[in-house]
Amino acid sequence: MSIIHIDDLLDEDPRGLYHDIGTPAFANMAVGFQAAGIEANAWSTASKNIKPAIFRRLSMMALTRAFGQYLDSQNLSMRLHIGVWAN
């Protein structure tokens, strides 16, 4: 959920919920969803071998989103130069 909400906000999606509740509340809600995922893993009964992998996956999702949003803010030649295309 947090990835979709943050993407909607940064891309100024005309269908984004932030139009209804306001940008500050929407941004806080998106971060709250991300924190909820981290907390759910922290409190889960998953094995000690699995939890680090889940934390890493959550972290990589956030990093990938941030990098993708950065690429979205750059021009096409920048995307092609580094060999990455992000939506």
N, CA and C atoms as a LAMMPS dump frame, in Angstrom:
ITEM: TIMESTEP
0
ITEM: NUMBER OF ATOMS
261
ITEM: BOX BOUNDS ff ff ff
-5.0000000000000000e+02 5.0000000000000000e+02
-5.0000000000000000e+02 5.0000000000000000e+02
-5.0000000000000000e+02 5.0000000000000000e+02
ITEM: ATOMS id mol type element x y z
1 1 1 N 0.814 -1.193 0
2 1 2 C 0 0 0
3 1 3 C 0.86 1.259 0
4 2 1 N 1.903 1.289 0.826
5 2 2 C 2.694 2.521 0.918
6 2 3 C 3.336 2.851 -0.418
7 3 1 N 3.791 1.829 -1.147
8 3 2 C 4.442 2.088 -2.432
9 3 3 C 3.454 2.713 -3.413
10 4 1 N 2.258 2.188 -3.466
11 4 2 C 1.241 2.733 -4.374
12 4 3 C 0.885 4.152 -3.977
13 5 1 N 0.679 4.389 -2.683
14 5 2 C 0.29 5.732 -2.238
15 5 3 C 1.384 6.758 -2.493
16 6 1 N 2.623 6.406 -2.186
17 6 2 C 3.713 7.358 -2.404
18 6 3 C 3.906 7.608 -3.893
19 7 1 N 3.779 6.568 -4.702
20 7 2 C 3.88 6.739 -6.148
21 7 3 C 2.786 7.665 -6.668
22 8 1 N 1.552 7.475 -6.211
23 8 2 C 0.451 8.348 -6.615
24 8 3 C 0.74 9.797 -6.255
25 9 1 N 1.241 10.007 -5.061
26 9 2 C 1.524 11.363 -4.596
27 9 3 C 2.627 12.012 -5.423
28 10 1 N 3.741 11.313 -5.602
29 10 2 C 4.871 11.885 -6.325
30 10 3 C 4.591 12.057 -7.812
31 11 1 N 3.778 11.169 -8.368
32 11 2 C 3.423 11.271 -9.789
33 11 3 C 2.216 12.178 -10.02
34 12 1 N 1.68 12.729 -8.949
35 12 2 C 0.495 13.588 -9.022
36 12 3 C -0.636 12.903 -9.777
37 13 1 N -0.866 11.642 -9.428
38 13 2 C -1.918 10.847 -10.054
39 13 3 C -3.268 11.51 -9.803
40 14 1 N -4.027 11.795 -10.858
41 14 2 C -5.324 12.455 -10.67
42 14 3 C -6.335 11.602 -9.911
43 15 1 N -6.08 10.285 -9.811
44 15 2 C -6.995 9.4 -9.082
45 15 3 C -6.562 9.194 -7.64
46 16 1 N -5.427 9.773 -7.242
47 16 2 C -4.869 9.533 -5.92
48 16 3 C -5.77 9.991 -4.783
49 17 1 N -5.766 9.209 -3.721
50 17 2 C -6.557 9.515 -2.53
51 17 3 C -6.153 10.841 -1.895
52 18 1 N -4.929 11.297 -2.16
53 18 2 C -4.46 12.538 -1.548
54 18 3 C -5.316 13.734 -1.944
55 19 1 N -6.039 13.626 -3.051
56 19 2 C -6.954 14.7 -3.436
57 19 3 C -8.098 14.831 -2.431
58 20 1 N -8.488 13.716 -1.847
59 20 2 C -9.617 13.714 -0.915
60 20 3 C -9.213 14.077 0.51
61 21 1 N -8.041 13.624 0.952
62 21 2 C -7.678 13.826 2.362
63 21 3 C -6.564 14.845 2.573
64 22 1 N -5.958 15.311 1.493
65 22 2 C -4.886 16.296 1.598
66 22 3 C -3.517 15.642 1.573
67 23 1 N -2.563 16.366 1.031
68 23 2 C -1.215 15.825 0.86
69 23 3 C -0.529 15.458 2.169
70 24 1 N -0.523 16.32 3.191
71 24 2 C 0.173 15.946 4.428
72 24 3 C -0.398 14.68 5.073
73 25 1 N -1.713 14.591 5.171
74 25 2 C -2.338 13.412 5.777
75 25 3 C -2.049 12.169 4.944
76 26 1 N -2.075 12.327 3.641
77 26 2 C -1.817 11.209 2.741
78 26 3 C -0.383 10.709 2.879
79 27 1 N 0.574 11.628 2.922
80 27 2 C 1.986 11.243 3.074
81 27 3 C 2.197 10.513 4.4
82 28 1 N 1.602 11.018 5.46
83 28 2 C 1.722 10.35 6.763
84 28 3 C 1.086 8.966 6.743
85 29 1 N -0.031 8.835 6.07
86 29 2 C -0.697 7.543 5.971
87 29 3 C 0.181 6.547 5.21
88 30 1 N 0.805 6.999 4.126
89 30 2 C 1.672 6.117 3.343
90 30 3 C 2.854 5.625 4.169
91 31 1 N 3.477 6.521 4.915
92 31 2 C 4.586 6.12 5.779
93 31 3 C 4.084 5.192 6.883
94 32 1 N 2.886 5.439 7.367
95 32 2 C 2.29 4.572 8.379
96 32 3 C 2.104 3.15 7.876
97 33 1 N 1.669 3.001 6.622
98 33 2 C 1.526 1.662 6.04
99 33 3 C 2.879 0.96 5.967
100 34 1 N 3.91 1.71 5.602
101 34 2 C 5.247 1.124 5.531
102 34 3 C 5.706 0.683 6.918
103 35 1 N 5.493 1.52 7.907
104 35 2 C 5.87 1.175 9.282
105 35 3 C 5.073 -0.027 9.779
106 36 1 N 3.816 -0.124 9.39
107 36 2 C 2.987 -1.261 9.815
108 36 3 C 3.554 -2.568 9.285
109 37 1 N 4.064 -2.565 8.066
110 37 2 C 4.678 -3.761 7.515
111 37 3 C 5.916 -4.172 8.292
112 38 1 N 6.709 -3.196 8.682
113 38 2 C 7.917 -3.471 9.472
114 38 3 C 7.533 -4.009 10.85
115 39 1 N 6.562 -3.389 11.481
116 39 2 C 6.108 -3.83 12.803
117 39 3 C 5.491 -5.226 12.746
118 40 1 N 4.73 -5.49 11.696
119 40 2 C 4.119 -6.822 11.564
120 40 3 C 5.197 -7.892 11.514
121 41 1 N 6.275 -7.609 10.818
122 41 2 C 7.372 -8.577 10.76
123 41 3 C 8.07 -8.678 12.111
124 42 1 N 8.281 -7.559 12.762
125 42 2 C 8.973 -7.571 14.055
126 42 3 C 8.213 -8.405 15.085
127 43 1 N 6.888 -8.325 15.06
128 43 2 C 6.065 -9.027 16.047
129 43 3 C 5.6 -10.403 15.566
130 44 1 N 5.97 -10.783 14.356
131 44 2 C 5.48 -12.05 13.811
132 44 3 C 6.15 -13.24 14.494
133 45 1 N 5.564 -14.377 14.28
134 45 2 C 6.121 -15.618 14.826
135 45 3 C 7.045 -16.299 13.813
136 46 1 N 7.411 -15.584 12.761
137 46 2 C 8.325 -16.146 11.771
138 46 3 C 9.646 -16.503 12.435
139 47 1 N 10.318 -17.469 11.887
140 47 2 C 11.584 -17.92 12.472
141 47 3 C 12.644 -16.822 12.405
142 48 1 N 13.633 -16.959 13.254
143 48 2 C 14.721 -15.973 13.29
144 48 3 C 15.507 -15.971 11.986
145 49 1 N 15.416 -17.031 11.23
146 49 2 C 16.096 -17.089 9.932
147 49 3 C 15.308 -16.364 8.845
148 50 1 N 14.003 -16.288 9.006
149 50 2 C 13.137 -15.683 7.99
150 50 3 C 13 -14.173 8.185
151 51 1 N 12.907 -13.72 9.434
152 51 2 C 12.674 -12.295 9.687
153 51 3 C 13.677 -11.369 9.012
154 52 1 N 14.976 -11.666 9.067
155 52 2 C 15.917 -10.761 8.377
156 52 3 C 15.654 -10.668 6.873
157 53 1 N 15.254 -11.763 6.264
158 53 2 C 14.95 -11.749 4.831
159 53 3 C 13.734 -10.872 4.548
160 54 1 N 12.748 -10.924 5.437
161 54 2 C 11.555 -10.078 5.268
162 54 3 C 11.925 -8.612 5.453
163 55 1 N 12.73 -8.316 6.485
164 55 2 C 13.164 -6.929 6.686
165 55 3 C 13.939 -6.426 5.466
166 56 1 N 14.803 -7.275 4.927
167 56 2 C 15.578 -6.873 3.748
168 56 3 C 14.657 -6.622 2.561
169 57 1 N 13.65 -7.466 2.368
170 57 2 C 12.707 -7.281 1.258
171 57 3 C 11.95 -5.962 1.406
172 58 1 N 11.491 -5.661 2.626
173 58 2 C 10.799 -4.39 2.861
174 58 3 C 11.717 -3.21 2.581
175 59 1 N 12.965 -3.334 3.004
176 59 2 C 13.942 -2.276 2.767
177 59 3 C 14.2 -2.092 1.278
178 60 1 N 14.374 -3.179 0.565
179 60 2 C 14.639 -3.1 -0.874
180 60 3 C 13.446 -2.521 -1.628
181 61 1 N 12.241 -2.827 -1.169
182 61 2 C 11.055 -2.243 -1.802
183 61 3 C 11.085 -0.723 -1.668
184 62 1 N 11.437 -0.226 -0.484
185 62 2 C 11.496 1.221 -0.264
186 62 3 C 12.622 1.852 -1.091
187 63 1 N 13.782 1.207 -1.106
188 63 2 C 14.904 1.746 -1.879
189 63 3 C 14.612 1.746 -3.375
190 64 1 N 13.999 0.675 -3.857
191 64 2 C 13.662 0.597 -5.273
192 64 3 C 12.657 1.67 -5.646
193 65 1 N 11.66 1.873 -4.788
194 65 2 C 10.677 2.925 -5.048
195 65 3 C 11.347 4.284 -5.089
196 66 1 N 12.217 4.553 -4.125
197 66 2 C 12.896 5.849 -4.078
198 66 3 C 13.748 6.067 -5.33
199 67 1 N 14.475 5.045 -5.736
200 67 2 C 15.309 5.172 -6.93
201 67 3 C 14.449 5.335 -8.177
202 68 1 N 13.382 4.582 -8.263
203 68 2 C 12.47 4.712 -9.403
204 68 3 C 11.861 6.096 -9.488
205 69 1 N 11.485 6.647 -8.345
206 69 2 C 10.925 7.999 -8.343
207 69 3 C 11.987 9.016 -8.743
208 70 1 N 13.225 8.787 -8.308
209 70 2 C 14.309 9.668 -8.734
210 70 3 C 14.457 9.621 -10.251
211 71 1 N 14.453 8.41 -10.814
212 71 2 C 14.579 8.282 -12.264
213 71 3 C 13.414 8.96 -12.977
214 72 1 N 12.224 8.842 -12.415
215 72 2 C 11.065 9.502 -13.014
216 72 3 C 11.257 11.013 -13.09
217 73 1 N 12.033 11.564 -12.167
218 73 2 C 12.239 13.01 -12.152
219 73 3 C 13.334 13.455 -13.117
220 74 1 N 14.03 12.503 -13.702
221 74 2 C 15.112 12.802 -14.643
222 74 3 C 14.604 12.687 -16.078
223 75 1 N 15.408 13.14 -17.002
224 75 2 C 14.998 13.045 -18.397
225 75 3 C 15.332 11.671 -18.971
226 76 1 N 14.819 11.386 -20.144
227 76 2 C 14.984 10.083 -20.766
228 76 3 C 16.453 9.742 -21
229 77 1 N 17.26 10.717 -21.385
230 77 2 C 18.661 10.418 -21.669
231 77 3 C 19.38 9.923 -20.42
232 78 1 N 18.999 10.427 -19.254
233 78 2 C 19.598 9.963 -17.999
234 78 3 C 19.234 8.504 -17.776
235 79 1 N 17.991 8.14 -18.01
236 79 2 C 17.55 6.763 -17.828
237 79 3 C 18.303 5.821 -18.757
238 80 1 N 18.44 6.231 -20.005
239 80 2 C 19.108 5.379 -20.97
240 80 3 C 20.605 5.289 -20.685
241 81 1 N 21.187 6.372 -20.18
242 81 2 C 22.615 6.397 -19.882
243 81 3 C 22.984 5.354 -18.823
244 82 1 N 22.166 5.217 -17.795
245 82 2 C 22.514 4.264 -16.733
246 82 3 C 21.912 2.883 -17
247 83 1 N 21.184 2.743 -18.094
248 83 2 C 20.68 1.435 -18.483
249 83 3 C 19.497 0.956 -17.671
250 84 1 N 18.751 1.868 -17.088
251 84 2 C 17.61 1.495 -16.251
252 84 3 C 16.38 2.238 -16.759
253 85 1 N 15.276 1.543 -16.752
254 85 2 C 13.992 2.19 -17.083
255 85 3 C 13.068 1.932 -15.911
256 86 1 N 12.608 2.973 -15.261
257 86 2 C 11.7 2.823 -14.127
258 86 3 C 10.392 3.516 -14.437
259 87 1 N 9.323 2.909 -14.041
260 87 2 C 7.99 3.516 -14.233
261 87 3 C 7.675 4.445 -13.102
